[in-house]
Amino acid sequence: MPKIKTHKATAKRIKIRGSKTLKRRRAYGDHLLGKRSSKRKRALRKNEAVSSANFQNVHRSLGLK
């Protein structure tokens, strides 16, 4: 069976934590921030775990077993 190739765009955006969970950045945190509240912008700076619904697909695209 051939090796599974890593999806490089996903690999640049998602990192593996020590507890084997995957961390990602939140969406909508790059531009058009003038209209957002300080509370919302502060929340966008934090990392988040990949949801359980997407975990298996993301895990596979990173070339992990």
Contacts in CASP RR format, 6 or more apart in sequence:
PFRMAT RR
TARGET T0000
AUTHOR 0000-0000-0000
METHOD contacts of the structure
MODEL  1
MPKIKTHKATAKRIKIRGSKTLKRRRAYGDHLLGKRSSKRKRALRKNEAV
SSANFQNVHRSLGLK
4 60 0 8 1.000
4 63 0 8 1.000
5 63 0 8 1.000
6 61 0 8 1.000
6 62 0 8 1.000
6 63 0 8 1.000
7 61 0 8 1.000
7 62 0 8 1.000
7 63 0 8 1.000
10 58 0 8 1.000
10 61 0 8 1.000
10 62 0 8 1.000
11 62 0 8 1.000
13 24 0 8 1.000
13 25 0 8 1.000
14 22 0 8 1.000
14 23 0 8 1.000
14 24 0 8 1.000
14 50 0 8 1.000
14 58 0 8 1.000
14 62 0 8 1.000
15 22 0 8 1.000
15 23 0 8 1.000
16 22 0 8 1.000
16 23 0 8 1.000
16 62 0 8 1.000
16 64 0 8 1.000
17 23 0 8 1.000
17 49 0 8 1.000
21 49 0 8 1.000
21 50 0 8 1.000
22 49 0 8 1.000
22 50 0 8 1.000
22 55 0 8 1.000
22 58 0 8 1.000
22 59 0 8 1.000
22 62 0 8 1.000
23 47 0 8 1.000
23 48 0 8 1.000
23 49 0 8 1.000
23 50 0 8 1.000
24 47 0 8 1.000
24 48 0 8 1.000
24 49 0 8 1.000
24 50 0 8 1.000
25 47 0 8 1.000
25 48 0 8 1.000
26 43 0 8 1.000
26 44 0 8 1.000
26 46 0 8 1.000
26 47 0 8 1.000
26 48 0 8 1.000
28 44 0 8 1.000
29 41 0 8 1.000
29 44 0 8 1.000
29 45 0 8 1.000
33 41 0 8 1.000
36 44 0 8 1.000
50 58 0 8 1.000
END
